[in-house]
């Protein structure tokens, strides 16, 4: 073993130990590992920041933004209400998510399937009261398992098909992977359903005061417009869209205040007085096609900015004190709308435009995000910590879905690479304003991207120093003395161990020739061994950095590095136990 190889193994070992310790944040650990690798000379200075241009960083960042746009559109909430209105049990929700992600991953890129379904996971988490972390990691693992089922499901399958053609002259076909892959996917999904208790309960690392503000009850009102889908529906049907976060305090019909009975049938021009969280109110208004108080705010041609809503507190010296939005002419005088009011200890029972504001009231106002900041001090309003307020925001529900479908189709048919397709989709989301530009960078989750970019050159040091070839030699010395099932298991375990440090396609390129030579030395057919390499390379459940699906859920799920082996290790053991006999049954070695 050379000195450089020793250094490469040492840096990797120290980095993994620091990740498992959890004392420092993962992006800081990755950056320190990169600096140490540079100091020891195992990463050249001209390759130090090559990770920032790597396709994986682009794919993960773009997928995060695309997923945020799909979630913001509200289309997921509409789909849940339409097709699964009564699905509230956590295990049933998890089963639907895992099966959907696995099936989608068999035919499209697994990170694309995961990006589509992540917003639904957050919807289910709110409905069932379970933390999103109980859904996201199992979904990432289901995406990896689903990719094993077809030739196009994941990169290792494609690469190993090419390797078989080079070795035997015949490639694997589209569904040669299905018997074993489907068996593993079913077993993995059942494991995650029945042993979900080992999945950690975590909160989003980026959540702080924002989540506390989300619980504040707001009072608002919305009108049933002529031709609205809510005409003829009961009040209970409309409020059901709020997932229990919204109640009605009155229904105003003409000059009459009606009691908010659940079975009251809504008519055109009825105004519903509601109380609930900002998110709950938004879901009711958007799903039921209601019109909020105030007048539509339109940007003039060429005018900068976007229509957005912010939260503020009415100060003691505010010029809005003891005035209502109607009396001061809030829209005509300042070009802003009052969307909701939260008054501690009091439930408002009048139209929002008639509520006289008091010092300490928490309000949501809507306007041009370029002019709102300058209006706040003029009106004597104190801004709160900025967070995404969707109430009253313009929606383009189908545009994000169409963009995502176009990107996945382009990558599935090989028109563009995955990184290019998802990057184009992310840019299109911003261009079509499905995600406001000010929120686009927040959706990218910088710490995750920095961690990935720093780790890529560190992990590649195993290859550049020859450490990976050294591992292959050690492996070869052991495998020749093993029976077929032992040799297959060893190849599978080694591929699983290597793929966190190389990308999964590189793992196949390194391991497939080794596997084929094992088979030839032992006088066996190579198919089962090549399949074992593909499965091992595609089943990285032990770290958040070995596959972009694992990385994608790390930030939103609030996971620690040590959470992955906690769930992934028993799942990996199960995969090995099931894979070996399944491979020998489907692909006999003699």
Secondary structure, DSSP 8 states (H G I E B T S, - for coil): --HHHHHHHHHHHHHHHHHHH-SS-HHHHHHHHHHHHHHHTSS-GGGTTGGGGSHHHHHHHHHHHHHHHHHHHTHHHHHHHHH-TT---HHHHHHHHHHHHHHHHTTS-HHHHHHHHHHHHHHHHHHHT--THHHHHHHHHHHHHHGGGSTTSSHHHHHHHHHHHHHHS----TTTTHHHHHHHHHHHHHHHHHTGGGS-----TT-SHHHHHHTS-EEEEEE--TT-TTTT-BHHHHHGGGTTSEEEEEEEETTEEE---TT-B--TT-EEEEEE-HHHHHHHHHHHT-EESS------TT--S-EEEEEEEE-TT-TTTT--HHHHTHHHHHS-EEEEEE-TT----S-GGG----TT-EEEEEEETTTHHHHHHHHTEEE-------TT----HHHHHHHHHHHHHHHHTTSS-HHHHHHHHHHHHHHTTSS-HHHHHHHT-HHHHHHHHHHHHHHHHHHHTTHHHHHHHHHHHHHTTS-HHHHHHHHHHHHHHHHTTS-HHHHHHHHHHHHHHHHHHHT--SHHHHHHHHHHHH---S-SSSSHHHHHHHHHHT--HHHHHHHHHHHHHHHHHHHHHHHHHHS---
